[in-house]
Amino acid sequence: MNKVIAEIIAGLIPHKMTRNRWRGILRFGPVNAIRLKRRLRSDLTRPEHYLAVCAIAKDEGPYFKEWIEWHLSQGVDHFYIYDNESSDGTREILQPYIDSGVVEYKYWPGHRRQLAAYDDCLDHYRLASRWIAFIDLDEFIVPVKDASIPAFLKRFETFAAVEINWLVYGSGGHKTKSPGTMMERFRFHSLPGHRLNRHVKSIINPREVFTMIGCHEAAKISGSIADSHGQPVTKNFREREPQQDIIRINHYAVRSYEEFLEKQARGRASGTQKTVRSEYFEQYDLNDIEDAGTC
């Protein structure tokens, strides 16, 4: 359905969660939604992977090894990586993981291609994974109370998706790029209750979700979506207090100021403008609490 028409129709729904769900369904297409539900009723394909991650990246090559190795150590067993016209050797950096079968790689050119990548991931790999997490290269899923992400997810198998809150990490005063991993270099984060930490990312059961509404929420087919405490969500994430005591997403939104400028200059796969927006850096450069470390 035409995106403009979908927005107009969804805009008539007063309840924000319901409105967002229908925004996703209308973008997916009502006819496609009916076909998918019929297909899933009779398809008993057993998933090859328990937990996969889908991400689209543009010139994030230097950060891939840490990001992949961290998530492998936390129980992720597969990655669907969409390369949005990278020119920094991303393919070469990923090649060992591609060769080992850990990474499924797709070159994905064009502007504002994030949601299209997510749609493609679900279209091709919906039945291949029991769970798929949709996150970015500056986001690290950190289980706090469980030994791994799959151990956490075992309690959520009756849900269509689980939404996990951010914990935003600032630059720690770093002006320039320095040696070391992100987790080693950036150890100061925001106050847990900060309004930015209300943002979530979703780990979805792809058999119970039509599509991603945006980069944060999923449009479910049926069932409920849970927060990280295992409670069905009844409010949009912007209206809920953050939860980081069971699991969280470390969000290294700005890194050092030099790295922030580099990222702004090259643009993002989501379509962020290339103009430098220092107000974004100031907004996300939150360094209220020093972390004892997660690595």
C-alpha angles and dihedrals in degrees: 000000000000109000093228092053090047090053092049093050094043090047090065091065110090100200108083098214092047090045092052093047091053090045087060094044092049091048089050090048127248093242091050089048093055092047092049093051091051092048094050093050092067103029112099097174110154112230115248092209132040098205128016133171125220119201140160117211140183118199094336093132098127091054100048100085095055092043095049095042092049093052093044088054089052095053106272109141103184142027132205105202123189113196111210101203097301117184099183101086095271092148092052092048091051095044097094090052091046091050092050092051095244095112129050104201129202128176104225114184129184142067124296093005102150099101091041088056091050090049091050091049092054092042093055105027105028093116097036098074134043089212133016122194117205108208141138133245092259092055126085122188108224119190106209104182100025132065092235143359092258090053087056093046094052088078092054103053093117091058130086092222144344123225117216124197128234127242104202117219121202133211094269087224093299110150098178138034113272136184120277139057125299091252090053096044102042112050102148120090142177126271105280093238095052112133092240089062089064086081114102140196122211135233105197140196096229092207090062101042130074097198145314113284091209131323093301112042139040130223102231125215094208142331125044137302115229136211118227091271090061096253121134109252115241098169134055112263091249088064096050132081114248121259119205103148098092102030134343144178115241102218113200091191100168109012108188120346090250091053091046091055091048091052092048091049095053095043127226134271088240090062102259110168118255095232114110110255106194090176088067090054091049091048095051100033092099116161105164101129132033112228119225086220139265101214 
